[in-house]
Amino acid sequence: MKEQSAPVRLWTTDFILLMLCNFLLFLQLHMIVSPLPSYVQDRFHANAFQVSLFTCLFALSAIAARLYSAKALEKGLRNAMIYIGLSVALLATLGYYFAAGIAVLLLLRMLFGVGFGMSSTAFPTMASDIVPVKRMGEGMGYFGLSTSLAMSMGPIIGVTLLQGAGFVTLMVCTAAVIAVIYPLSYSLTRKKAAQSQQAAEPAAVTVSGAPSAASGATGKTTFNRKLILPSILNGLLSITYGGLVGFIVLFGKEAHLANPALFFLFNAMAVLLVRPFAGRIYDSKGPKALLIPGAVCIAVGLVILSTASTMPVLFAAAFMYGIGYGSMQSSLQTWMIQVVSPAQRGMANGMFLNTLDLGIATGALLLGSIASLTSYTEMYRYSVLFMVLFLLIYLIQGKRSGSFQIQTHPLLSHTHITASDASETNASGSENRK
């Protein structure tokens, strides 16, 4: 159709700015996550349990903030979520300088989690609103690349700054990264403030014009059960990443590796390589074509990592893990966005990020406990079991439902397809694009 062929442009100015804002937001987070355990141990002589609290309390506060943010986004309060969240995160980061004890530092981490949880929900929701429907897998794949790259590059930058310049310099740099997001997001919030009001009307009706089940007569949004399976899978995937971001430096000391933080560099290279192809495969083949081989790649990468005694072996493990993680993470996020109505995208993105944080926190606690009883080498071997569980749950559920193809919500997107075209789009499924 002629009216559908025009709005297929993906790389708009808004989309690029959203990717950059999201990248910077996650970059400053992961610049702190990896070097913080080392700093806390050296500065406050903290034990393993106290160190794990910094990850867990941050994750719990971010999750709590997102539960509120998802409802606020449904009411069109995106601008407030972005600027309040950024401001809280910035103040908490600057407060690290005045932290004279573990209790104060823990409180600041919780405060930072609230700010991060609020702002990190808004950017992907805005991105899912402007990505063309028929390029949703590709578009959210590229957008997810900003998160994956930040998660890979942040630890390298953070560890380097801590070791070379000290914690104060690290704190100032992370605060500067947050500050840069303010001007970048300004044009986005001005445009989206007007568009969000227009989005409320079509989000509240079905294709036939009747009130949607999600919103109901009262305007309240209920939890979408279709988010349960991808949320569980995302949590299992994130547990393995929690073992990496929390303990790769300590594993390097155990294995006598020169610079184990370079794991994240080669992981980022693999993510960059696979992400453009992963989005197109998702749109044409569905999540099954990426999740199953991706889980196998991650399992193989973890096994290789557990045997690493030289840097080349570490790089091989990182590259294999990155191929799997780069293809799986964006697939799960796109899956969660596609099964909900436009009004529930804040909820879907909140669930994705909550299970990501919860998985990382669980991985840090659980795998850290395993390492304390055995070794970091054994810990990474045990973490393979989470990918085995991932495959079992996904394969059993796929067989149970009779199909591995997700059912896209009828209201695909108010920005790129009309309600009258939704049935035609569902019937055509995932078709090839130019």
C-alpha positions as CSV (number, residue, x, y, z in Angstrom):
1,M,0.0,0.0,0.0
2,K,1.3,3.4,-0.8
3,E,0.4,4.9,2.6
4,Q,2.4,2.1,4.3
5,S,5.5,2.3,2.1
6,A,6.3,5.9,3.1
7,P,6.9,5.6,6.9
8,V,9.5,2.8,6.8
9,R,12.5,5.1,7.5
10,L,14.3,3.9,10.6
11,W,17.3,6.1,11.1
12,T,15.5,9.4,12.0
13,T,17.1,12.1,14.1
14,D,14.9,11.2,17.0
15,F,15.9,7.6,16.9
16,I,19.6,8.4,16.8
17,L,19.2,10.8,19.7
18,L,17.3,8.2,21.7
19,M,20.0,5.6,21.1
20,L,22.7,8.1,22.2
21,C,20.8,9.1,25.4
22,N,20.2,5.4,26.3
23,F,23.8,4.6,25.6
24,L,25.1,7.3,27.9
25,L,22.6,6.4,30.6
26,F,23.7,2.8,30.8
27,L,27.4,3.7,30.2
28,Q,27.6,5.8,33.4
29,L,25.8,3.0,35.3
30,H,28.3,0.3,34.2
31,M,31.3,2.6,34.7
32,I,30.5,2.3,38.4
33,V,29.2,-1.3,38.7
34,S,32.4,-3.2,38.0
35,P,35.0,-1.1,39.8
36,L,32.7,-0.4,42.9
37,P,33.3,-3.8,44.6
38,S,37.1,-3.2,44.5
39,Y,36.8,0.3,45.8
40,V,34.5,-0.7,48.6
41,Q,36.8,-3.5,49.7
42,D,39.9,-1.3,49.6
43,R,38.3,1.8,51.2
44,F,35.9,0.3,53.8
45,H,37.4,-3.3,54.2
46,A,33.9,-4.7,53.3
47,N,33.2,-8.4,53.3
48,A,31.7,-10.3,50.4
49,F,28.1,-9.9,51.7
50,Q,28.4,-6.2,52.1
51,V,29.8,-5.8,48.6
52,S,26.9,-7.8,47.2
53,L,24.4,-5.4,48.9
54,F,25.6,-2.6,46.6
55,T,24.3,-4.5,43.5
56,C,21.1,-5.9,45.2
57,L,19.9,-2.7,46.8
58,F,20.5,-0.8,43.7
59,A,18.5,-3.3,41.6
60,L,15.6,-3.4,44.1
61,S,15.3,0.4,44.2
62,A,15.4,0.6,40.4
63,I,12.7,-2.1,40.1
64,A,10.5,-0.2,42.6
65,A,11.0,3.0,40.6
66,R,10.1,1.4,37.4
67,L,6.8,0.0,38.8
68,Y,5.8,3.6,39.3
69,S,7.4,4.9,36.1
70,A,5.4,2.4,33.9
71,K,2.1,3.9,35.2
72,A,3.4,7.4,34.9
73,L,4.4,6.8,31.2
74,E,0.9,5.6,30.5
75,K,-0.4,8.9,31.7
76,G,2.0,10.8,29.4
77,L,4.5,11.9,32.1
78,R,7.6,10.9,30.1
79,N,9.3,14.3,30.4
80,A,8.9,14.2,34.2
81,M,10.3,10.7,34.4
82,I,13.3,11.6,32.3
83,Y,14.3,14.9,34.0
84,I,13.5,13.9,37.6
85,G,15.3,10.6,37.1
86,L,18.4,12.2,35.6
87,S,18.5,14.8,38.4
88,V,18.2,12.2,41.2
89,A,20.9,10.0,39.6
90,L,23.2,13.0,39.2
91,L,22.8,14.1,42.8
92,A,23.4,10.6,44.1
93,T,26.5,10.3,41.9
94,L,28.0,13.5,43.2
95,G,27.1,12.4,46.8
96,Y,29.6,9.6,46.5
97,Y,32.3,12.1,47.3
98,F,30.9,12.8,50.7
99,A,30.2,9.1,51.6
100,A,32.3,8.4,54.7
101,G,30.9,5.0,55.4
102,I,29.3,1.9,53.9
103,A,25.8,2.9,55.1
104,V,25.9,6.2,53.4
105,L,27.2,4.7,50.2
106,L,24.5,2.1,50.2
107,L,21.9,4.8,50.7
108,L,23.3,6.7,47.7
109,R,23.2,3.6,45.6
110,M,19.6,3.1,46.4
111,L,18.9,6.7,45.6
112,F,20.7,6.3,42.3
113,G,18.7,3.2,41.6
114,V,15.5,5.3,41.9
115,G,16.7,7.9,39.4
116,F,18.1,5.3,37.0
117,G,14.9,3.3,37.2
118,M,12.8,6.3,36.3
119,S,14.8,7.5,33.3
120,S,15.8,4.1,31.9
121,T,12.1,3.2,31.4
122,A,11.3,6.3,29.4
123,F,13.9,6.1,26.6
124,P,13.1,2.6,25.2
125,T,9.4,3.3,25.4
126,M,9.9,6.4,23.3
127,A,12.0,4.3,20.8
128,S,9.3,1.6,20.5
129,D,6.8,4.4,19.6
130,I,8.8,5.8,16.7
131,V,10.2,2.5,15.2
132,P,8.2,1.4,12.1
133,V,6.1,-1.6,12.9
134,K,7.4,-3.8,10.1
135,R,11.0,-3.0,11.2
136,M,10.4,-3.4,15.0
137,G,12.8,-6.3,15.4
138,E,15.5,-4.5,13.4
139,G,14.8,-1.1,15.1
140,M,14.7,-2.4,18.7
141,G,17.7,-4.5,17.9
142,Y,19.7,-1.4,17.0
143,F,18.4,0.4,20.0
144,G,19.3,-2.5,22.2
145,L,22.8,-2.2,20.8
146,S,23.2,1.0,22.7
147,T,22.5,-0.8,26.0
148,S,24.7,-3.8,25.1
149,L,27.6,-1.6,24.1
150,A,27.3,0.5,27.2
151,M,27.3,-2.7,29.3
152,S,30.4,-3.8,27.6
153,M,32.4,-0.6,27.4
154,G,31.4,0.8,30.8
155,P,33.3,-1.7,32.9
156,I,36.5,-1.2,30.8
157,I,36.3,2.6,31.2
158,G,35.4,2.4,34.9
159,V,38.1,0.0,35.9
160,T,40.7,1.9,33.9
161,L,39.7,5.2,35.6
162,L,39.7,3.7,39.1
163,Q,43.1,2.1,38.7
164,G,44.7,5.0,36.9
165,A,43.1,8.1,38.4
166,G,41.2,7.1,41.5
167,F,37.6,7.0,42.6
168,V,37.0,10.8,42.7
169,T,37.9,11.1,39.0
170,L,35.6,8.1,38.2
171,M,32.8,9.8,40.1
172,V,33.3,13.1,38.2
173,C,33.4,11.4,34.9
174,T,30.2,9.4,35.5
175,A,28.4,12.6,36.7
176,A,29.6,14.4,33.5
177,V,28.1,11.6,31.4
178,I,24.7,12.1,33.1
179,A,24.9,15.8,32.5
180,V,25.4,15.4,28.8
181,I,22.1,13.6,28.5
182,Y,20.1,16.8,29.5
183,P,20.7,18.8,26.3
184,L,20.5,15.7,24.1
185,S,17.1,14.8,25.4
186,Y,15.7,18.3,25.2
187,S,14.5,18.2,21.6
188,L,13.0,14.7,22.2
189,T,11.0,15.8,25.2
190,R,9.6,18.8,23.4
191,K,8.3,16.8,20.5
192,K,7.1,13.8,22.4
193,A,5.2,15.9,24.9
194,A,2.7,16.8,22.1
195,Q,2.7,13.4,20.5
196,S,2.0,11.5,23.7
197,Q,-1.4,13.1,24.1
198,Q,-2.3,12.0,20.6
199,A,-1.1,8.5,21.3
200,A,-3.6,8.1,24.2
201,E,-6.7,7.8,22.0
202,P,-5.8,5.0,19.7
203,A,-4.1,3.1,22.5
204,A,-7.4,2.8,24.4
205,V,-9.3,1.1,21.6
206,T,-9.1,-2.2,19.8
207,V,-9.0,-2.6,16.0
208,S,-12.8,-2.8,15.9
209,G,-13.1,0.4,18.0
210,A,-14.1,-1.2,21.3
211,P,-12.3,-0.5,24.5
212,S,-9.2,-2.6,24.9
213,A,-8.9,-5.3,27.5
214,A,-5.7,-3.7,28.7
215,S,-7.2,-0.3,29.6
216,G,-10.8,-1.3,30.4
217,A,-13.6,1.1,31.1
218,T,-11.8,2.8,34.0
219,G,-8.6,3.5,32.1
220,K,-6.5,1.3,34.4
221,T,-3.9,-1.0,32.8
222,T,-3.7,-4.6,34.0
223,F,-0.7,-6.8,33.8
224,N,-0.2,-8.6,30.5
225,R,0.4,-12.3,31.1
226,K,2.1,-12.6,27.8
227,L,5.1,-10.8,29.4
228,I,5.7,-13.6,31.9
229,L,7.7,-16.1,29.7
230,P,10.1,-13.5,28.0
231,S,10.6,-11.9,31.5
232,I,11.7,-15.3,33.0
233,L,14.0,-15.9,30.0
234,N,15.5,-12.4,30.3
235,G,16.1,-13.0,34.0
236,L,18.0,-16.3,33.4
237,L,20.1,-14.6,30.7
238,S,20.9,-11.7,33.0
239,I,22.1,-14.0,35.8
240,T,25.0,-15.2,33.6
241,Y,25.9,-11.6,32.9
242,G,25.7,-10.8,36.6
243,G,28.5,-13.3,37.1
244,L,30.6,-11.6,34.5
245,V,30.1,-7.9,35.5
246,G,30.6,-8.8,39.2
247,F,33.5,-11.2,39.2
248,I,35.4,-11.1,35.9
249,V,38.2,-9.0,37.6
250,L,38.5,-11.3,40.5
251,F,38.5,-14.3,38.1
252,G,41.3,-12.7,36.3
253,K,43.4,-12.5,39.5
254,E,42.6,-16.2,40.2
255,A,43.6,-17.2,36.6
256,H,46.6,-14.9,36.5
257,L,45.2,-12.9,33.5
258,A,46.9,-9.6,32.8
259,N,43.8,-7.5,32.0
260,P,40.5,-9.4,32.4
261,A,38.4,-6.3,31.9
262,L,39.3,-6.6,28.1
263,F,36.6,-9.4,28.1
264,F,34.0,-6.6,27.8
265,L,35.8,-5.1,24.8
266,F,35.7,-8.3,22.7
267,N,32.2,-8.9,24.0
268,A,31.2,-5.5,22.6
269,M,32.9,-6.3,19.2
270,A,30.8,-9.5,18.9
271,V,27.6,-7.6,19.8
272,L,28.4,-5.0,17.2
273,L,28.9,-7.7,14.6
274,V,25.8,-9.7,15.3
275,R,23.2,-7.1,16.2
276,P,22.3,-5.8,12.7
277,F,21.7,-9.3,11.4
278,A,19.8,-10.4,14.5
279,G,17.1,-7.8,14.0
280,R,16.5,-8.8,10.4
281,I,16.4,-12.5,11.4
282,Y,13.9,-11.7,14.2
283,D,11.6,-9.9,11.8
284,S,11.6,-12.7,9.2
285,K,12.0,-15.9,11.4
286,G,10.8,-14.9,14.8
287,P,12.5,-15.3,18.2
288,K,13.1,-19.0,18.0
289,A,15.8,-18.5,15.3
290,L,17.8,-16.4,17.7
291,L,17.1,-17.6,21.2
292,I,18.0,-21.2,20.8
293,P,21.4,-20.8,19.0
294,G,22.1,-17.7,21.2
295,A,21.7,-19.8,24.4
296,V,24.0,-22.4,23.0
297,C,26.6,-19.7,22.1
298,I,26.5,-18.3,25.7
299,A,26.9,-21.7,27.2
300,V,29.9,-22.5,25.0
301,G,31.4,-19.0,25.8
302,L,31.0,-19.7,29.6
303,V,32.7,-23.1,29.3
304,I,35.6,-21.6,27.3
305,L,35.9,-18.8,29.9
306,S,36.1,-21.3,32.8
307,T,39.2,-22.8,31.1
308,A,40.9,-19.5,30.3
309,S,44.5,-19.2,31.4
310,T,45.7,-17.0,28.6
311,M,44.3,-13.7,27.1
312,P,43.5,-15.3,23.7
313,V,41.3,-17.9,25.3
314,L,39.6,-15.1,27.3
315,F,39.0,-13.1,24.1
316,A,37.5,-16.2,22.4
317,A,35.1,-16.7,25.3
318,A,34.1,-13.1,25.2
319,F,33.5,-13.2,21.5
320,M,31.3,-16.3,21.7
321,Y,29.4,-14.9,24.7
322,G,28.8,-11.6,22.9
323,I,27.4,-13.3,19.8
324,G,24.8,-15.1,22.0
325,Y,24.0,-12.1,24.2
326,G,23.8,-9.6,21.4
327,S,21.2,-11.7,19.5
328,M,19.2,-12.8,22.6
329,Q,18.8,-9.5,24.5
330,S,17.3,-7.5,21.7
331,S,15.0,-10.4,20.7
332,L,13.6,-10.6,24.2
333,Q,13.0,-6.9,24.4
334,T,11.3,-6.8,21.0
335,W,9.2,-9.8,21.9
336,M,7.9,-8.1,25.0
337,I,7.1,-4.9,23.1
338,Q,5.2,-6.7,20.3
339,V,2.8,-8.6,22.5
340,V,1.4,-5.6,24.3
341,S,-0.7,-2.6,23.2
342,P,1.0,0.8,22.7
343,A,-0.4,1.9,26.1
344,Q,1.5,-0.9,27.8
345,R,4.9,-0.4,26.2
346,G,6.0,1.4,29.4
347,M,5.0,-1.7,31.3
348,A,6.8,-4.0,28.8
349,N,10.1,-2.0,28.9
350,G,9.9,-1.7,32.7
351,M,9.5,-5.5,32.9
352,F,12.4,-6.0,30.6
353,L,14.7,-3.7,32.5
354,N,13.5,-5.0,35.9
355,T,14.2,-8.6,35.0
356,L,17.6,-7.5,33.6
357,D,18.5,-5.8,36.9
358,L,17.1,-8.5,39.0
359,G,18.9,-11.2,37.0
360,I,22.2,-9.3,37.4
361,A,21.7,-8.9,41.2
362,T,20.7,-12.6,41.6
363,G,23.7,-13.6,39.6
364,A,26.0,-11.5,41.7
365,L,24.6,-13.1,44.9
366,L,24.1,-16.7,43.8
367,L,27.2,-17.1,41.7
368,G,29.2,-15.2,44.3
369,S,28.1,-17.7,46.9
370,I,29.1,-20.6,44.6
371,A,32.5,-19.0,44.0
372,S,33.1,-18.6,47.8
373,L,32.5,-22.4,48.2
374,T,34.5,-23.5,45.1
375,S,36.3,-21.1,42.8
376,Y,35.5,-18.5,40.1
377,T,36.5,-21.2,37.5
378,E,33.8,-23.5,38.9
379,M,31.4,-20.7,39.2
380,Y,31.4,-20.0,35.5
381,R,30.8,-23.7,34.8
382,Y,27.9,-23.7,37.1
383,S,26.4,-20.7,35.4
384,V,26.0,-22.8,32.2
385,L,23.1,-24.5,34.0
386,F,21.1,-21.3,33.7
387,M,21.3,-21.5,30.0
388,V,20.3,-25.1,30.1
389,L,17.3,-24.1,32.2
390,F,16.6,-21.3,29.6
391,L,16.5,-23.8,26.8
392,L,14.3,-26.2,28.7
393,I,11.7,-23.6,29.6
394,Y,11.6,-22.1,26.1
395,L,11.4,-25.4,24.3
396,I,8.8,-26.9,26.6
397,Q,6.6,-23.7,26.4
398,G,7.0,-23.6,22.6
399,K,5.9,-27.2,22.3
400,R,3.1,-26.7,24.7
401,S,1.7,-23.7,22.8
402,G,2.2,-25.5,19.5
403,S,4.2,-22.6,18.0
404,F,7.3,-20.6,18.7
405,Q,5.9,-17.6,16.8
406,I,4.6,-14.8,19.0
407,Q,1.2,-13.2,18.5
408,T,1.6,-9.5,17.8
409,H,-0.9,-7.2,19.5
410,P,-3.5,-5.9,17.0
411,L,-2.6,-2.3,17.9
412,L,0.9,-2.5,16.4
413,S,1.7,1.2,16.5
414,H,-0.2,4.4,16.5
415,T,2.7,6.2,14.8
416,H,3.3,4.0,11.8
417,I,0.1,2.0,11.0
418,T,-3.6,2.7,11.4
419,A,-6.0,0.5,13.2
420,S,-7.7,-0.4,9.9
421,D,-4.4,-1.8,8.6
422,A,-3.6,-3.9,11.7
423,S,-5.5,-7.1,10.5
424,E,-3.7,-7.0,7.2
425,T,-0.3,-6.6,8.9
426,N,-1.0,-9.6,11.2
427,A,-2.1,-11.7,8.3
428,S,1.0,-10.9,6.3
429,G,3.3,-11.6,9.3
430,S,6.9,-10.8,9.0
431,E,7.6,-9.8,5.4
432,N,10.9,-8.9,3.8
433,R,11.7,-5.2,3.7
434,K,13.8,-3.1,1.5
